[in-house]
Amino acid sequence: MPIKARLDAKIPVEVKERLEFVANLESRSLTDVVISAINSYSEKAIMQHKLIKLSIKDQEMLAAHLLNEDVDIAQLNSRFAYLKLAIDKHDEYVEEL
């Protein structure tokens, strides 16, 4: 069983009412809706951060390749393939929202 922690937050009444409305629509507890929303938001934020970080690294690799022929083409192609996969996964995740 996972260890649990308590989180207290003061939120605007309108936000609480919206969360309660969603909980009622989906026959879920308010806690479940809040945890789900927090998880979704944090996963999206992490994915965007990783995508930006990858993009910067790939730009640096491309620039290095253009300026220096010693850069490994296989490594460059591998990074671009990984970036494309990350973008595709990000697009799928955004479509689910």
N, C-alpha and C positions, 0 to 999 in steps of 0.2 A: 504494500500500500504506500503510495507516495506521501512524502512529508508535506504537510500543508502549512501555509503562512497566512497571516491576516493582513488585509490591505484596507485601510480606511481612507475614504476620499469624500470631500464635499463637492457636489456637482450641482449645476443649476437645476431647478425644479423641472424645467422643460425637458432636459436630458433624461432625468429619472423617469418622467412620465412616458417618454418615447421608449425607453428601455423596458418599462413595465408593459407597454402596449405590445411590443415585439414578443415579450415573454408570454403574454396571453395568447397572441396569435399562433405561436408555435407550441403552446402547451408545455413551456419550459419554465424553470425557476428563474428569477431575476439574476441570481448568482451565476447560473449556467450561461445566460445571455451575456452578462458582463465579462465572464472569463473567455467566452468564445470571441467576443468583440476585441478584447485585449490581445488574445492570441493572433487573430487575423491581422490586426493592425501591426503588431510587432513583427510578424513574419513578413509582411509586405515591406515594412521599413528596412528590415535586414536585407531582404532580397534586392531592394533598390540600392542600398549602400554597396552591396557586393557587386552589383551590375556596374555602378559608377566606378568602383575601384578597379574592376576588370577592364573597363573601357579605358581608363587612364593608363594602366599597365600596357594594354595592347597598343595604344597610341605611341607610347614610349618605345615599344619594341619595333613598331613599323617605322618610326622616325630613325631609330638606330639602324635598321636595315637599309633604309634609303641613303643614310649617310655613310654606312660602313658595310661592305660586302661580307664581313666575317660573321655576321649573324646567321645562325642556323635556320635555314628555310623550313625544315621539318618542325622545329620548335615553334616557329612563327605560325605555320599552318595549324599546328595543334592548338595554339592559343586562340586562333580565330574560330576553330571548330568548337572549342569550349565556350567561347563568347556567344556564338550562334545558339548553342544549346541553352545557355543561361537566358538569352533573350527569348527564345521559344518558350521556356518554362515560365518566365515572367509574364509573357503574353497570355499563356494559358491561365495563370493565376489571376490576372486582371480580368479575364473573361468570366471567371467564376464569380467574381464580385458582383 
